[in-house]
Amino acid sequence: MSVDTIHDLFEHGLEDIYHAEHELLDALEELEENTEREEIARAFAEHREETQGHIDRLKDVFEMFGEPPEKEECEGIEGLIQEYEEFTEQDPSQEVLDYHNMAAAEKTEHYEIAAYGNLIPLADQLGMDDAADLLEENLREEQDALDELKELTEAFEMDAIPAE
């Protein structure tokens, strides 16, 4: 597909984040299962539920756009997931894994925030105000999830991990 117009750019970005959200649905389940600390695991479970809502809103945006929901492989999210898998293959201690899980989730939140932040002005430019509102709702939830992760990271007891 040639990407020459705002319409094309919006469609490309929409398909990209649609794929990313689906991949993250599974990744969040894995993060929850691989995290021993209750409050961190609970945050992953809650964000997994929100992610399903993001997917549902994206389906609505596709409908407003007049296109069926389609995924375009999101290389950015695929790379972050691969990075996570390679790290876990090193068999880190549970304390290190819990901290790394939060760090990995923060990286994905930043990616999603950027993706939604880029889609909203495109929707506005296309005169798709309702779609922009739905994308803005996803963006706000991603920002809230990032804030929660940052709070959990700041509260993490670093003394549980050896310095060297």
C-alpha positions in Angstrom: 0.0 0.0 0.0 1.3 3.4 -1.0 1.0 6.0 1.8 0.6 9.4 0.1 -2.3 11.0 1.9 -3.5 11.8 5.4 -6.2 9.2 4.8 -3.4 6.6 4.1 -1.3 7.7 7.0 -4.3 7.4 9.4 -5.2 4.0 8.1 -1.6 2.8 8.4 -1.4 4.1 12.0 -4.7 2.7 12.9 -3.8 -0.8 11.6 -0.4 -0.6 13.4 -1.9 0.3 16.9 -4.7 -2.3 16.3 -2.1 -5.0 15.9 -0.1 -3.6 18.9 -3.0 -3.7 21.2 -3.8 -7.3 20.3 -0.2 -8.3 20.9 -0.2 -6.4 24.2 -3.3 -8.2 25.4 -1.3 -11.5 25.5 1.9 -9.8 26.7 0.0 -8.3 29.7 -1.2 -11.7 30.7 2.3 -13.0 30.6 3.6 -10.1 32.7 0.8 -10.7 35.2 1.7 -14.4 35.4 5.5 -13.7 35.7 5.1 -11.1 38.5 5.2 -12.2 42.1 4.3 -8.9 43.7 0.5 -8.6 44.1 0.1 -4.9 43.5 2.1 -5.1 40.3 0.3 -8.2 39.0 -3.0 -6.5 39.7 -2.0 -3.4 37.7 -1.2 -5.7 34.7 -4.5 -7.4 35.1 -6.4 -4.1 35.2 -4.5 -2.7 32.2 -5.3 -5.9 30.3 -9.0 -5.2 30.8 -8.5 -1.7 29.6 -6.6 -3.0 26.6 -9.6 -5.0 25.5 -11.5 -1.7 25.7 -8.9 0.0 23.5 -9.4 -2.8 20.9 -13.2 -2.3 21.1 -12.8 1.5 20.6 -10.4 0.9 17.7 -13.0 -1.3 16.0 -15.4 1.6 16.3 -12.9 3.9 14.8 -12.4 1.6 11.9 -16.2 1.5 11.4 -16.3 5.3 11.4 -13.4 5.3 8.9 -15.4 3.0 6.7 -12.8 0.2 6.8 -12.9 -3.2 8.3 -10.6 -3.7 11.3 -7.2 -4.9 10.0 -3.8 -5.4 11.6 -0.5 -4.3 10.1 2.4 -5.9 12.0 3.7 -3.4 14.5 7.5 -3.8 14.4 7.9 -1.6 17.4 5.8 -3.7 19.7 7.2 -6.9 18.2 10.7 -5.6 19.1 9.7 -4.8 22.6 8.1 -8.2 23.1 11.2 -10.0 21.6 13.4 -7.9 23.9 11.3 -9.1 26.9 11.5 -12.7 25.9 15.2 -12.6 25.5 15.6 -11.1 28.9 13.4 -13.7 30.6 15.5 -16.5 28.9 18.4 -15.3 31.1 16.5 -16.7 34.1 16.6 -13.6 36.3 15.8 -13.7 40.0 12.1 -13.0 40.8 13.0 -9.6 42.3 14.8 -8.6 39.1 12.0 -10.0 36.9 9.4 -8.0 38.8 11.3 -4.8 38.3 12.0 -5.6 34.7 8.3 -6.3 34.1 7.4 -2.8 35.2 10.2 -1.3 33.0 9.1 -3.3 30.0 5.5 -2.2 30.5 6.6 1.4 30.8 8.3 1.2 27.5 5.2 -0.1 25.8 3.1 2.6 27.4 5.4 5.2 25.9 5.0 3.6 22.5 1.3 3.5 22.7 1.1 7.1 23.9 3.1 8.2 20.9 0.9 6.2 18.6 -2.3 7.6 19.8 -0.8 11.1 20.1 0.0 10.9 16.4 -3.3 9.5 15.3 -5.5 12.1 17.0 -4.5 15.1 14.8 -4.9 12.9 11.7 -8.4 12.1 12.8 -9.0 15.8 13.4 -7.7 16.7 10.0 -10.0 14.1 8.4 -13.0 15.7 10.2 -13.5 12.5 12.3 -14.2 14.2 15.6 -15.9 11.2 17.1 -13.0 9.0 16.2 -10.6 11.5 17.6 -12.6 11.4 20.9 -12.3 7.6 21.1 -8.6 7.8 20.4 -8.2 10.5 23.0 -9.9 8.2 25.5 -7.4 5.4 24.8 -4.6 7.9 25.1 -5.8 9.1 28.5 -6.0 5.5 29.8 -2.5 4.8 28.5 -1.2 7.9 30.3 -2.9 6.8 33.5 -1.4 3.3 33.2 2.0 4.9 32.7 1.5 7.0 35.8 0.5 4.0 37.8 3.6 2.0 36.6 5.8 4.9 37.5 4.4 5.0 41.0 4.9 1.3 41.4 8.5 1.6 40.1 9.2 4.4 42.6 7.8 2.4 45.5 9.8 -0.8 44.5 12.1 -1.9 47.2 15.4 -1.8 45.4 17.2 -3.3 48.4 15.8 -6.7 47.4 18.1 -6.6 44.4 21.9 -6.9 44.9 23.8 -3.8 43.7 26.5 -5.9 42.1 
